[in-house]
Each structure stands twice: as structure tokens, then as C-alpha cells.
């Protein structure tokens, strides 16, 4: 029996006691690691950037290459196809893939709120006052099938609008998303910071729904709703337990750093292009999104139930699905994390 299998099958105390020593004493099985992400400059994925820029991966003996895709669905495809080893992506993908018989599991939660905002062009604010008014409109998302698209679809359904009645257009992240609003190519968007704060600052949008906060998230989902996670194939974790633990260690260090950071600290450390030409605005955007980061790396059962209910409501294929919580999230690496 593999060492990792033994540790998971033992008691919670055994995992907590044995894995740190095991991970500390052994070298990573796969020190050269490819991580996929869909829109790295977005605040949704800030823990990944912090882990990279602060050298937390290197501290853990990992040489990480980050592949940035147009959206979360693209990074999932890369994991399934084998071109990346690990993904920082939406928790929902673990449920979808488990239902399809693919053993993909989250090992660390990064965000407890989605951090996604639905807004419309300011010039249309008089016509589009509610989510229901989006019917027949063109709405930008990071990529079709991504978390921004899922949240939009769920909000539409809750407000009596069929997903097919809204054109959902992939606009990527960063400057391309800002341009899509400003050139009139879309009527609104379902997107994240710093894009949203940039558009707010320049008075380009009117906000209809805001899940950067606990209040906004509860208004839509009725509770917390896990957002970005670190997920991978369970077979990878089984074959590379030390590597997996080191990835989680690095991400937990990043979450701890974010929890204590001042806005200026964040602006100092991210790549300059992430600031979108306005450092003060970036710092404000971080404050707007600060609540969404996980304080402890754990996906909660109520968060899982919130996400599961949303997926059941949206996807006919999942309407009668049974995907156990422990299939979607393995807490043992977070519990054993050295930070």
C-alpha cells in the first residue's frame, strides 16, 4: 500500500501527526511542476501570484511554471489533457468532474466568496435595472464554462431568465475585458477585480450583483460559496504526496500573507502590468475583494452544499447527481500544512 494511501485511510490524528514529518523529510517527487490558471491577474487568483512572487514555491523546493489560460474551463481542459499537473481554479469543477467519473479533487480552498460582479454599461443603466432585464443582452464572461459564466447563469435562473436568452461572450481578463465594455461590444459583464474596480472608478458600469462580500454572496446563494481552489487529479496526489503537500504549503503561506497584508504591500509585489496603470485604484480593488479570501484553506460542508445546490439548479445532468463532499475536497494536506 502506498504511503499516501495509508495516511489517508488512518485516523485524522494519524494524518495530522505523520504527514508533516513525512513531507519535511522527503524531497518532492516532481519538483518541476506545471500549474494552470485561467486569468492570473484577477484577484480571484491572487494567492497564486503571491506564492510565486514571494518565493513560497521555491521555499518548498518546487520549480513552478504557471500557464495562464483564457478562463477556468481552459485550465481544467489542460489538467485533463495532461499539459499541467495542478490547477488553481473554481471548486465547481471538482463536482462536475467527479460526476463524470474523473477523480479530480480540491486540496486547498483559496476563496470563500466568488468575488464576481454582474454589471452593465453605465449608458444602459436606465434600461437594465435588474438581473431580469439582461434578457436578450450580450454579457461578457472570462470564458464560456468558467465560474463567471456559472454565476451569471445561476443569477439569471433565480430571476426567471433562461441562460439561452442571454448571449454569453468570452472576453478574457484584464485589459481585454475593460476594452470590451468601453468599445460597446457587450452590454454588461460577469467579472472580477481588478477589472470591476477599474470600470467602477471610471464610471463605466452600474452594478447589479456583487459577490465580493459575504452579504452579496448570501443574497445570491444563501451562504458561503467556495470559489478558487487548488485542485488536481487524485492519482497525482497519490503518486506525489510530498509534491502535493509542498504546493499546499506554499498556497497556505500566501493566504496567511494576504490576511496580514496592507493594500500597498500587494501593489508592491504583483507584476506592474496587473495595476492597469493605476496603483491607487489597484489598492482599492484589493480592499474591495479582501473578504473573499479563505482564512484557513478549508472548503466547508455548507459551502459544498451551496455549490451543489447551484449546480443542480443549473445543469440537468447534475439535477439528480450524488457526489459526496469528501470526493470533492481532501482536507488532509491543509491540516498538515507547514506555514
PyMOL commands that set and color helices and strands:
alter all, ss='L'
color gray80, all
select helices_A, chain A and resi 3-9+12-25+43-53+56-59+72-81+92-99+122-124+131-134+147-158+163-165+175-182+195-201+214-221+234-239+241-260+263-269+272-275+279-292+301-314+316-318+325-328+332-335
alter helices_A, ss='H'
color red, helices_A
select strands_A, chain A and resi 32-37+63-68+86-90+104-109+117-121+138-141+167-170+188-191+205-210+228-233
alter strands_A, ss='S'
color yellow, strands_A
deselect
rebuild
show_as cartoon
